[in-house]
Amino acid sequence: MSHAPDSRASFTIPDLQRRAAAGEKLVMITAYDAVTARIAEAAGADILLVGDSVGNVCLGFENTLPVSMAMMNHHLEAVARTRPGCLLLVDMPYLSYHMGVEEALRNAGGFIQRGAQGVKLEGGANRVPVVRALVDAEIPVMGHLGLTPQSIHRMGGHRVQGRTGRDAVALVQDALRLQDAGCFSILLEGVPAELAERVTHEVKVPTIGIGAGPHCSGQVLVFHDIVGLLPEKPPKFVRTYMNAFEQIRAALEAWSQDVRAGRFPGPQESYILPEDARDMLQAWQPSTNPGGDPQQPGQ
């Protein structure tokens, strides 16, 4: 059976692995809707991640824990509709893969059916059975080690991980276990740069860093942090390239002032009635034709 080629070239997992093997740095940006997806792709991102960070970035939650499968499906579908040429990954939210392999397969499979090309899930050795099952079902998996936001209560908050020798060794061991289970890549979050460098050296799959120093195969940041779209001060590991919050606020304030001063809308934002319609409107008298059809001029 022959298959017609896709009408739009897509960055794939083999592409990612070849680029990393060649020493080229990978760029991954979060996207939560069609607008952020289009902007991130136009900027040259290799990977789009529909992250469960949508909970605290877009939905007003304090953390990622309240994010549901329904919420993730909604945002994934919005991004997938843009048919991005980037590799499209999606986070498995809290409790979507914690209650057994069957539940994880059902949820991850639903993501693939909605347009994702792979999923990301948090955890080390305890996630190996789920990772193996997903990979066996032809669902690509990116692992996630270090600061795992779904474990913030156990960790005591968003804290840098792997600071002790024992914890550092355990993280390297977990990375090797995830690789052996079939993960095509591993995200390292909130760990010392030297530890991320060691993991990147030990594993044969690409690493993506966030708050993990410069030695990973690539980097990811939240879209809204990169452009300064949130009013809060970003974490230490973020470099903000513009102050979009202030620029957008200033633009909306200027528009509000124009509205209140009667400067908006002006002629350029207004539609003009055609001359024949204007004549008919001017000739119409409600007192002479109440509730009836408009009188034609001259009647």
VOBA-1610 file (N, C-alpha, C; in pm, whole numbers, padded with zeros to 5 digits, always signed):
BEGIN
Met+00085-00119+00000Met+00000+00000+00000Met+00088+00124+00000Ser+00065+00213-00093Ser+00145+00336-00100Ser+00082+00445-00017His+00165+00533+00031His+00119+00645+00112His+00166+00774+00048Ala+00075+00866+00031Ala+00112+00997-00024Ala+00195+01073+00079Pro+00298+01143+00038Pro+00378+01221+00133Pro+00295+01331+00196Asp+00331+01366+00319Asp+00263+01476+00385Asp+00281+01603+00304Ser+00178+01688+00303Ser+00185+01812+00227Ser+00278+01913+00293Arg+00312+01889+00418Arg+00399+01982+00489Arg+00506+01904+00563Ala+00632+01933+00535Ala+00742+01861+00599Ala+00738+01882+00749Ser+00769+01777+00823Ser+00765+01786+00968Ser+00899+01742+01025Phe+00943+01812+01128Phe+01062+01774+01202Phe+01028+01650+01284Thr+01105+01544+01269Thr+01073+01415+01329Thr+01172+01377+01438Ile+01140+01269+01508Ile+01231+01219+01612Ile+01365+01176+01552Pro+01368+01103+01439Pro+01499+01076+01378Pro+01576+01203+01342Asp+01506+01307+01296Asp+01573+01435+01269Asp+01636+01490+01396Leu+01559+01485+01504Leu+01609+01533+01633Leu+01734+01458+01673Gln+01731+01327+01661Gln+01846+01246+01703Gln+01967+01271+01615Arg+01945+01289+01484Arg+02058+01319+01394Arg+02118+01454+01426Arg+02034+01552+01449Arg+02084+01687+01480Arg+02167+01686+01608Ala+02115+01616+01710Ala+02187+01609+01837Ala+02320+01537+01820Ala+02319+01428+01743Ala+02443+01352+01721Ala+02547+01435+01648Ala+02500+01528+01565Ala+02591+01616+01491Ala+02637+01735+01574Gly+02589+01745+01698Gly+02630+01854+01785Gly+02551+01982+01768Glu+02442+01975+01691Glu+02358+02094+01673Glu+02261+02107+01790Lys+02252+02226+01846Lys+02164+02249+01960Lys+02017+02251+01915Leu+01932+02190+01996Leu+01789+02182+01967Leu+01713+02290+02041Val+01609+02343+01978Val+01528+02450+02036Val+01386+02399+02057Met+01340+02406+02182Met+01206+02360+02217Met+01136+02473+02292Ile+01012+02504+02251Ile+00935+02613+02310Ile+00797+02560+02344Thr+00742+02601+02456Thr+00605+02561+02489Thr+00507+02636+02399Ala+00396+02572+02370Ala+00287+02634+02295Ala+00157+02583+02354Tyr+00063+02674+02376Tyr-00062+02638+02442Tyr-00186+02663+02356Asp-00167+02726+02242Asp-00279+02758+02154Asp-00226+02783+02014Ala-00316+02812+01921Ala-00276+02830+01782Ala-00183+02949+01765Val-00206+03056+01840Val-00124+03177+01825Val+00020+03151+01868Thr+00038+03096+01989Thr+00174+03071+02036Thr+00243+02967+01949Ala+00169+02869+01899Ala+00228+02768+01811Ala+00281+02831+01683Arg+00201+02918+01622Arg+00243+02981+01496Arg+00364+03071+01517Ile+00365+03145+01627Ile+00479+03234+01653Ile+00605+03153+01679Ala+00595+03048+01762Ala+00713+02967+01795Ala+00768+02899+01671Glu+00680+02848+01586Glu+00728+02784+01464Glu+00794+02885+01372Ala+00732+03002+01357Ala+00789+03105+01270Ala+00925+03151+01320Ala+00948+03139+01452Ala+01076+03179+01511Ala+01184+03072+01492Gly+01146+02955+01440Gly+01246+02852+01412Gly+01256+02741+01514Ala+01157+02723+01601Ala+01162+02615+01698Ala+01167+02480+01629Asp+01242+02387+01687Asp+01243+02249+01638Asp+01130+02168+01699Ile+01098+02196+01824Ile+01000+02117+01900Ile+00902+02211+01967Leu+00774+02179+01957Leu+00671+02247+02035Leu+00625+02153+02145Leu+00616+02204+02266Leu+00566+02125+02378Leu+00437+02188+02430Val+00328+02114+02421Val+00204+02155+02487Val+00220+02110+02632Gly+00270+02201+02714Gly+00308+02164+02850Gly+00193+02174+02948Asp+00200+02092+03053Asp+00100+02107+03159Asp+00122+02235+03239Ser+00231+02305+03207Ser+00252+02440+03262Ser+00143+02535+03216Val+00059+02492+03122Val-00059+02571+03084Val-00142+02603+03207Gly-00136+02516+03308Gly-00214+02538+03429Gly-00179+02666+03500Asn-00051+02688+03528Asn-00011+02810+03599Asn+00017+02926+03506Val+00047+02899+03378Val+00077+03007+03284Val-00049+03070+03228Cys-00148+02986+03192Cys-00267+03035+03122Cys-00398+03021+03198Leu-00407+02924+03288Leu-00536+02891+03347Leu-00553+02941+03491Gly-00452+03005+03546Gly-00466+03066+03677Gly-00442+02976+03796Phe-00397+02852+03775Phe-00366+02763+03887Phe-00231+02800+03946Glu-00209+02757+04070Glu-00081+02784+04136Glu+00029+02691+04087Asn-00009+02574+04037Asn+00088+02476+03990Asn+00022+02389+03883Thr+00091+02283+03843Thr+00041+02199+03734Thr-00055+02090+03781Leu-00067+02068+03911Leu-00141+01953+03962Leu-00289+01952+03924Pro-00359+02065+03916Pro-00501+02058+03880Pro-00530+02033+03732Val-00427+02032+03649Val-00449+02020+03505Val-00499+01880+03472Ser-00607+01872+03396Ser-00672+01745+03363Ser-00642+01704+03220Met-00679+01580+03188Met-00668+01534+03050Met-00755+01617+02957Ala-00874+01653+03003Ala-00963+01733+02919Ala-00898+01867+02884Met-00833+01929+02981Met-00765+02056+02955Met-00651+02036+02855Met-00571+01932+02876Met-00459+01908+02787Met-00507+01876+02646Asn-00613+01797+02634Asn-00668+01766+02502Asn-00712+01894+02430His-00777+01982+02505His-00826+02108+02448His-00711+02190+02389His-00604+02205+02466His-00492+02287+02420His-00410+02217+02312Leu-00395+02085+02324Leu-00326+02011+02218Leu-00398+02025+02085Glu-00529+02012+02087Glu-00605+02023+01962Glu-00589+02160+01900Ala-00584+02264+01983Ala-00566+02400+01929Ala-00432+02414+01860Val-00327+02358+01919Val-00194+02364+01858Val-00188+02276+01733Ala-00244+02155+01742Ala-00237+02061+01630Ala-00309+02113+01507Arg-00411+02195+01526Arg-00486+02248+01411Arg-00398+02338+01322Thr-00290+02390+01375Thr-00200+02472+01295Thr-00111+02387+01206Arg-00115+02253+01224Arg-00033+02160+01147Arg+00113+02205+01147Pro+00173+02214+01265Pro+00309+02267+01272Pro+00411+02175+01206Gly+00514+02235+01149Gly+00624+02157+01095Gly+00722+02114+01203Cys+00706+02167+01323Cys+00789+02126+01436Cys+00745+01990+01487Leu+00832+01924+01561Leu+00795+01804+01634Leu+00699+01846+01745Leu+00582+01783+01752Leu+00479+01824+01847Leu+00469+01722+01960Leu+00506+01765+02081Leu+00499+01681+02200Leu+00398+01739+02298Val+00351+01654+02389Val+00253+01699+02488Val+00283+01633+02621Asp+00263+01708+02728Asp+00283+01657+02863Asp+00169+01565+02906Met+00205+01455+02970Met+00106+01373+03039Met+00080+01440+03174Pro-00044+01485+03201Pro-00069+01557+03326Pro-00075+01463+03447Tyr-00079+01523+03564Tyr-00084+01449+03689Tyr-00201+01351+03690Leu-00174+01230+03732Leu-00269+01119+03744Leu-00310+01057+03611Ser-00253+01103+03498Ser-00288+01044+03369Ser-00207+00919+03339Tyr-00100+00894+03416Tyr-00016+00777+03393Tyr+00028+00712+03525His-00031+00755+03636His+00009+00707+03768His-00072+00586+03815Met-00182+00556+03748Met-00273+00453+03799Met-00271+00325+03716Gly-00161+00303+03645Gly-00147+00179+03573Gly-00121+00198+03426Val-00069+00093+03367Val-00029+00096+03226Val-00149+00118+03135Glu-00261+00052+03164Glu-00377+00063+03076Glu-00427+00207+03069Glu-00434+00274+03184Glu-00478+00413+03185Glu-00380+00502+03110Ala-00250+00477+03128Ala-00149+00556+03059Ala-00158+00537+02908Leu-00179+00413+02863Leu-00191+00387+02721Leu-00313+00457+02662Arg-00424+00452+02733Arg-00546+00516+02684Arg-00525+00668+02670Asn-00466+00729+02771Asn-00448+00874+02768Asn-00345+00917+02664Ala-00231+00849+02661Ala-00127+00884+02565Ala-00173+00856+02423Gly-00244+00744+02403Gly-00296+00714+02271Gly-00393+00819+02222Gly-00474+00874+02314Gly-00564+00982+02277Gly-00488+01106+02230Phe-00375+01134+02293Phe-00293+01246+02249Phe-00242+01224+02106Ile-00195+01103+02079Ile-00145+01073+01944Ile-00256+01087+01842Gln-00375+01039+01875Gln-00488+01051+01783Gln-00527+01196+01758Arg-00493+01284+01851Arg-00526+01427+01836Arg-00414+01505+01769Gly-00308+01439+01727Gly-00205+01507+01650Gly-00068+01515+01713Ala-00051+01473+01839Ala+00081+01474+01900Ala+00169+01368+01835Gln+00299+01392+01834Gln+00395+01294+01782Gln+00470+01224+01894Gly+00444+01261+02015Gly+00507+01198+02130Gly+00457+01261+02257Val+00488+01197+02370Val+00445+01248+02500Val+00566+01263+02591Lys+00550+01347+02692Lys+00652+01363+02796Lys+00590+01329+02930Leu+00665+01253+03011Leu+00617+01223+03145Leu+00731+01231+03245Glu+00695+01257+03370Glu+00792+01282+03475Glu+00823+01155+03554Gly+00947+01147+03603Gly+00984+01038+03692Gly+01093+00948+03636Gly+01156+00873+03728Gly+01267+00788+03691Gly+01232+00640+03690Ala+01299+00564+03779Ala+01283+00419+03780Ala+01139+00375+03797Asn+01061+00452+03875Asn+00922+00413+03899Asn+00834+00427+03775Arg+00884+00494+03671Arg+00805+00511+03549Arg+00846+00414+03438Val+00945+00333+03463Val+00996+00245+03358Val+00887+00153+03301Pro+00803+00086+03383Pro+00699+00000+03323Pro+00606+00076+03230Val+00567+00197+03268Val+00478+00276+03182Val+00550+00316+03054Val+00675+00359+03065Val+00751+00398+02946Val+00762+00280+02850Arg+00795+00163+02902Arg+00808+00045+02816Arg+00676+00014+02744Ala+00566+00024+02817Ala+00436-00006+02756Ala+00401+00094+02647Leu+00428+00222+02672Leu+00399+00324+02572Leu+00484+00304+02448Val+00612+00279+02468Val+00701+00258+02354Val+00660+00133+02276Asp+00620+00028+02346Asp+00573-00093+02279Asp+00448-00065+02196Ala+00370+00034+02236Ala+00249+00072+02163Ala+00279+00178+02056Glu+00408+00198+02024Glu+00452+00292+01920Glu+00424+00437+01957Ile+00426+00466+02087Ile+00408+00604+02135Ile+00543+00654+02183Pro+00608+00747+02112Pro+00737+00798+02155Pro+00726+00872+02289Val+00827+00853+02373Val+00825+00910+02508Val+00952+00990+02534Met+00934+01113+02581Met+01043+01192+02635Met+01034+01183+02787Gly+01144+01145+02853Gly+01148+01141+02998Gly+01170+01281+03055His+01154+01292+03187His+01168+01421+03255His+01220+01393+03396Leu+01343+01439+03422Leu+01408+01416+03551Leu+01452+01548+03613Gly+01486+01540+03741Gly+01530+01657+03816Gly+01414+01718+03890Leu+01393+01847+03868Leu+01278+01915+03928Leu+01156+01875+03846Thr+01074+01790+03902Thr+00953+01745+03834Thr+00835+01813+03902Pro+00771+01909+03834Pro+00668+01992+03899Pro+00551+01914+03957Gln+00522+01795+03905Gln+00412+01718+03962Gln+00449+01658+04098Ser+00577+01671+04136Ser+00624+01617+04265Ser+00659+01728+04363Ile+00603+01847+04344Ile+00647+01961+04426Ile+00619+01941+04575His+00513+01870+04610His+00485+01850+04752His+00590+01760+04816Arg+00631+01657+04746Arg+00737+01569+04798Arg+00870+01644+04804Met+00896+01729+04707Met+01023+01800+04701Met+01026+01924+04790Gly+00909+01963+04841Gly+00904+02083+04923Gly+00904+02212+04844Gly+00856+02204+04720Gly+00851+02323+04636Gly+00938+02307+04513His+00949+02416+04439His+01031+02415+04317His+01177+02438+04355Arg+01245+02330+04387Arg+01383+02337+04436Arg+01478+02266+04340Val+01599+02317+04330Val+01702+02252+04250Val+01727+02113+04305Gln+01737+02014+04216Gln+01755+01875+04255Gln+01897+01827+04222Gly+01936+01715+04285Gly+02064+01653+04257Gly+02183+01724+04318Arg+02161+01792+04429Arg+02270+01868+04491Arg+02364+01782+04573Thr+02317+01669+04625Thr+02406+01579+04701Thr+02464+01474+04608Gly+02576+01415+04650Gly+02638+01312+04568Gly+02545+01195+04542Arg+02474+01152+04645Arg+02384+01039+04629Arg+02271+01072+04531Asp+02214+01192+04545Asp+02106+01231+04456Asp+02154+01247+04312Ala+02277+01298+04296Ala+02331+01316+04162Ala+02351+01181+04093Val+02407+01085+04166Val+02428+00951+04108Val+02293+00887+04075Ala+02196+00904+04164Ala+02064+00845+04141Ala+02000+00903+04014Leu+02021+01032+03991Leu+01962+01094+03872Leu+02026+01038+03746Val+02159+01020+03747Val+02225+00961+03630Val+02174+00819+03606Gln+02157+00744+03713Gln+02106+00607+03700Gln+01964+00607+03644Asp+01882+00701+03690Asp+01745+00710+03637Asp+01745+00744+03489Ala+01836+00832+03448Ala+01845+00867+03307Ala+01880+00745+03222Leu+01971+00663+03270Leu+02008+00542+03197Leu+01892+00443+03193Arg+01815+00434+03301Arg+01699+00345+03303Arg+01594+00391+03202Leu+01569+00523+03196Leu+01472+00575+03100Leu+01518+00550+02957Gln+01646+00569+02933Gln+01700+00541+02800Gln+01678+00394+02765Asp+01710+00305+02858Asp+01696+00162+02833Asp+01549+00122+02814Ala+01459+00196+02878Ala+01316+00167+02863Ala+01262+00213+02729Gly+01338+00297+02658Gly+01297+00337+02525Gly+01273+00485+02504Cys+01298+00570+02603Cys+01280+00714+02583Cys+01370+00763+02470Phe+01315+00844+02382Phe+01395+00897+02271Phe+01473+01021+02312Ser+01439+01078+02428Ser+01506+01199+02477Ser+01470+01215+02624Ile+01550+01293+02696Ile+01525+01316+02838Ile+01537+01464+02868Leu+01435+01520+02929Leu+01438+01659+02973Leu+01495+01664+03115Leu+01588+01754+03137Leu+01650+01775+03268Leu+01613+01914+03318Glu+01544+01920+03431Glu+01498+02048+03483Glu+01553+02073+03622Gly+01602+02194+03643Gly+01641+02238+03776Gly+01747+02152+03841Val+01857+02127+03767Val+01969+02051+03823Val+02098+02128+03796Pro+02203+02107+03877Pro+02330+02176+03852Pro+02385+02146+03713Ala+02452+02243+03655Ala+02501+02230+03518Ala+02595+02111+03503Glu+02680+02087+03605Glu+02776+01976+03596Glu+02704+01841+03592Leu+02595+01831+03666Leu+02518+01706+03667Leu+02451+01685+03532Ala+02392+01789+03475Ala+02330+01777+03343Ala+02434+01741+03237Glu+02553+01796+03250Glu+02661+01762+03156Glu+02697+01613+03166Arg+02702+01562+03289Arg+02736+01420+03307Arg+02627+01330+03248Val+02501+01365+03273Val+02391+01286+03216Val+02400+01287+03064Thr+02421+01405+03006Thr+02429+01417+02861Thr+02543+01333+02805His+02651+01323+02880His+02765+01241+02837His+02735+01092+02848Glu+02661+01052+02951Glu+02639+00910+02977Glu+02531+00848+02888Val+02429+00925+02855Val+02320+00867+02776Val+02347+00885+02627Lys+02283+00802+02548Lys+02300+00808+02403Lys+02183+00879+02335Val+02088+00931+02414Val+01974+01003+02358Val+01991+01152+02389Pro+01929+01239+02311Pro+01943+01383+02336Pro+01882+01424+02470Thr+01944+01523+02533Thr+01890+01583+02654Thr+01843+01724+02623Ile+01735+01763+02688Ile+01682+01899+02675Ile+01686+01962+02814Gly+01747+02077+02826Gly+01764+02140+02956Gly+01669+02256+02978Ile+01631+02272+03104Ile+01562+02393+03150Ile+01609+02416+03292Gly+01689+02518+03311Gly+01753+02538+03441Gly+01854+02428+03468Ala+01922+02381+03362Ala+02018+02271+03376Ala+02151+02303+03308Gly+02179+02430+03287Gly+02307+02469+03231Gly+02316+02452+03081Pro+02435+02482+03024Pro+02450+02491+02879Pro+02492+02364+02807His+02510+02254+02879His+02572+02137+02818His+02473+02035+02763Cys+02345+02059+02776Cys+02245+01967+02722Cys+02241+01977+02569Ser+02175+01879+02508Ser+02165+01877+02362Ser+02078+01990+02309Gly+01991+02042+02393Gly+01902+02151+02354Gly+01845+02218+02477Gln+01763+02319+02454Gln+01704+02396+02564Gln+01555+02416+02539Val+01480+02427+02647Val+01338+02461+02640Val+01309+02570+02742Leu+01221+02661+02705Leu+01166+02760+02799Leu+01018+02777+02768Val+00948+02830+02866Val+00808+02863+02848Val+00797+02987+02758Phe+00713+02980+02660Phe+00692+03090+02565Phe+00674+03222+02637His+00585+03224+02736His+00551+03348+02805His+00669+03405+02884Asp+00760+03319+02930Asp+00879+03366+03001Asp+00978+03431+02904Ile+00994+03370+02787Ile+01090+03424+02690Ile+01052+03567+02650Val+00923+03591+02629Val+00880+03721+02579Val+00833+03816+02689Gly+00842+03772+02816Gly+00804+03861+02926Gly+00656+03892+02929Leu+00574+03789+02907Leu+00430+03811+02899Leu+00362+03802+03035Leu+00433+03757+03138Leu+00375+03743+03271Leu+00425+03855+03362Pro+00340+03902+03453Pro+00384+04013+03539Pro+00483+03972+03647Glu+00484+03843+03683Glu+00572+03797+03790Glu+00718+03791+03743Lys+00809+03801+03838Lys+00951+03787+03806Lys+00977+03642+03767Pro+01045+03617+03655Pro+01067+03479+03611Pro+01173+03410+03696Pro+01183+03277+03689Pro+01288+03205+03762Pro+01428+03244+03716Lys+01527+03209+03796Lys+01666+03242+03768Lys+01713+03192+03632Phe+01664+03075+03591Phe+01715+03013+03467Phe+01655+03073+03341Val+01564+03169+03353Val+01499+03229+03236Val+01577+03352+03190Arg+01594+03365+03061Arg+01641+03491+03002Arg+01524+03549+02923Thr+01480+03667+02962Thr+01365+03731+02898Thr+01414+03826+02790Tyr+01357+03815+02670Tyr+01407+03889+02555Tyr+01325+04012+02521Met+01212+04030+02584Met+01134+04151+02567Met+01037+04161+02684Asn+00975+04277+02698Asn+00876+04297+02804Asn+00739+04307+02738Ala+00688+04191+02693Ala+00561+04191+02620Ala+00445+04235+02710Phe+00451+04202+02838Phe+00343+04243+02929Phe+00328+04395+02927Glu+00438+04467+02940Glu+00432+04613+02945Glu+00395+04670+02808Gln+00449+04613+02702Gln+00419+04666+02569Gln+00272+04646+02533Ile+00218+04530+02565Ile+00077+04505+02537Ile-00011+04590+02627Arg+00029+04603+02754Arg-00049+04689+02845Arg-00054+04831+02793Ala+00061+04882+02747Ala+00066+05019+02697Ala-00021+05035+02572Ala-00021+04935+02486Ala-00104+04942+02365Ala-00252+04943+02401Leu-00293+04858+02494Leu-00433+04854+02535Leu-00475+04983+02606Glu-00382+05039+02683Glu-00411+05166+02751Glu-00430+05277+02648Ala-00346+05281+02546Ala-00358+05384+02442Ala-00491+05370+02368Trp-00531+05246+02339Trp-00659+05225+02273Trp-00775+05270+02363Ser-00767+05237+02491Ser-00872+05278+02584Ser-00885+05430+02589Gln-00772+05499+02589Gln-00775+05645+02590Gln-00837+05701+02463Asp-00807+05638+02349Asp-00867+05682+02223Asp-01018+05662+02223Val-01063+05549+02281Val-01208+05525+02289Val-01273+05632+02375Arg-01219+05659+02491Arg-01279+05755+02584Arg-01276+05897+02529Ala-01175+05927+02446Ala-01164+06062+02390Ala-01239+06076+02257Gly-01302+05968+02211Gly-01375+05973+02083Gly-01286+05966+01961Arg-01160+05928+01978Arg-01069+05918+01864Arg-01077+05783+01794Phe-01139+05685+01859Phe-01156+05553+01800Phe-01302+05511+01812Pro-01360+05459+01704Pro-01300+05440+01571Pro-01304+05567+01489Gly-01208+05582+01397Gly-01205+05694+01304Gly-01255+05650+01168Pro-01245+05735+01068Pro-01291+05699+00933Pro-01225+05573+00878Gln-01096+05554+00910Gln-01025+05438+00856Gln-01071+05307+00918Glu-01135+05310+01034Glu-01187+05189+01096Glu-01338+05175+01080Ser-01399+05259+00999Ser-01545+05260+00984Ser-01584+05222+00841Tyr-01701+05159+00829Tyr-01756+05122+00697Tyr-01850+05233+00649Ile-01848+05259+00519Ile-01927+05366+00459Ile-02047+05304+00386Leu-02165+05361+00411Leu-02287+05315+00346Leu-02284+05356+00198Pro-02313+05265+00106Pro-02318+05303-00037Pro-02421+05414-00060Glu-02399+05494-00166Glu-02481+05613-00189Glu-02629+05581-00208Asp-02662+05474-00283Asp-02803+05443-00306Asp-02871+05400-00176Ala-02797+05325-00092Ala-02854+05287+00036Ala-02870+05407+00127Arg-02776+05503+00117Arg-02786+05624+00199Arg-02908+05706+00160Asp-02934+05716+00030Asp-03053+05791-00016Asp-03181+05726+00033Met-03189+05592+00027Met-03309+05523+00073Met-03328+05542+00222Leu-03218+05534+00296Leu-03227+05549+00441Leu-03275+05689+00477Gln-03224+05791+00406Gln-03263+05928+00436Gln-03410+05953+00400Ala-03460+05885+00294Ala-03598+05908+00250Ala-03701+05836+00337Trp-03656+05736+00407Trp-03750+05657+00486Trp-03801+05735+00607Gln-03933+05735+00626Gln-03994+05803+00738Gln-04076+05703+00819Pro-04040+05675+00940Pro-04113+05574+01018Pro-04259+05612+01042Ser-04292+05741+01048Ser-04430+05782+01077Ser-04523+05755+00960Thr-04469+05750+00838Thr-04554+05728+00721Thr-04561+05581+00681Asn-04476+05498+00737Asn-04475+05356+00699Asn-04438+05272+00820Pro-04518+05281+00929Pro-04477+05212+01052Pro-04476+05060+01033Gly-04362+05000+01062Gly-04350+04855+01060Gly-04349+04793+00924Gly-04358+04870+00817Gly-04365+04815+00684Gly-04230+04811+00617Asp-04231+04776+00488Asp-04106+04774+00411Asp-04060+04917+00389Pro-03931+04935+00376Pro-03881+05071+00348Pro-03940+05125+00218Gln-03981+05251+00221Gln-04035+05314+00101Gln-03921+05344+00005Gln-03946+05321-00123Gln-03848+05355-00224Gln-03850+05507-00244Pro-03738+05566-00278Pro-03737+05711-00304Pro-03839+05746-00412Gly-03916+05853-00388Gly-04015+05901-00483Gly-04153+05844-00462Gln-04168+05743-00374Gln-04301+05687-00348Gln-04383+05779-00261
//
